[in-house]
Amino acid sequence: MGLNASDFLVIAGYLVAVTLFGLRFRRRETTLQGYFLADKRVSWWAISLSIVAAETSTLTIISVPGLAYEQDFRFLQLIFGYIVGRVIVAFLLVPHYFRGELITAYQLMDRRFGHRLRTFTAGLFLVTRAAAEGVRVFAVAIVVRIALGSFLAGMSDLGRDVAAIAMVTLLTLVYTFEGGMAAVIWTDVVQLAMYLAGAITAVFVLCHLTPGGWTALASASAHAGKFRVLDFSWNLHSNYTFWSGVIGGAFLTTASHGTDQLIVQRLLAARNQWQAKLAIVSSGIAVFFQFGLFLLIGAMLFSFYVLVPDAPRFSRTDTIFPAFVATRMPHLVSGFVIAAILAAAMSNLSAALNSLSSTVVVDFYARLRPQSTEQRRVRISRISTAGWAVLLFALALLARHGGKVLEMGLSIASVAYGSLLGVFLLGVLSARASERGAMAGMIFGFALNVWLWQFTQVAFTWYVVFGSIATLLTGYGASRLMPGQRVLARSRA
């Protein structure tokens, strides 16, 4: 069927509306805390929803249904670990972030170890976050290429990708550049509501279009084994077993939500430590139901194409959901759902731009230019935000020839998370660790994960487990051999 002019109007109307909504938070920020932490005035529930939106991208919405279409619900085992990891972050790491006036996660490394390790951890975050975000932003092109194919007729695949990525990047940059963290968090809340509404709409449409409705879809899915959740096999090569899910997912989330500026920045925007803990734990419950919904859509799509004749062949599972929306849904409804998928892209991208900019300005520029005024630092923050938008646009184009976008993005992030989590745990759990020892541990842990990623078949869900343990043990051992100066109580910015 394809999208028509009314669908395009719905999509364009939403993109313009959410951009204008984000601009409502534009004000003349004069401090970094105001621009990057919204003056610590955000309620826990908004932060919780923002965390969910920040970790949910177009990549998630199109790839998770593809996983259930191709396999089953075993991906949910990873979400069990996500919840465990959030509890660990709440009670192990959050208290340390609320001791002093911190803006980035890596200031904690400065206070505990020193400038060199702060620079190392912040730099590693910038490189790996940018690479992972490039993959996530590219997922936008997959959706737009399918949904707006007729509108972009006559353009090459590259031209369509450039147009799609540029459109979303530019609109997201406008409100992120002007409104800072306040705009990012509150647009996240709106976009979360939008894409969940779109997913629920897809469920009802699938039931409506299928002969026999929900009963037929559920029966076909159950017969095909799509509702299988638990796999207790012990296999280091499988991404989704109970052990890799709970253990690997817990380590992955402890790293991504406890050491990654993308999430830590939101926690630091909370009014107090208790609200930050409540936000991070409650977000885990929301994420569980969200991923359950996306997996359900994938299982329903599998059954739909089994029950409905003339089912198309798909070259990659990432395209199944957007193709269904564009070709099978009624007009206006399809436009609404495509807009919802793009909403997830904008919320994730705005989070990335703000966190990357805050790390550059706070962990690098402010240290190199300590005499600079707060007003100048805020101006540099906006310039940095624009610069990162351009770089992520370029990296998204480079990601065009990758594999499954969800697993590719998680793999890139997991390579760095192992060493980051290991060094944070070393600083929090050991008073004997030194800066030189911690850096040695980080280098070893990162090298191990690169080796696992490039030269073995070990599943990405184990990267953070092996990398963090290697970093922790090597860092502790190296600290005994190279004690140097330990930094336990200094509070540097």
Beta strands, then each sheet from edge to edge (+ up, - down):
end
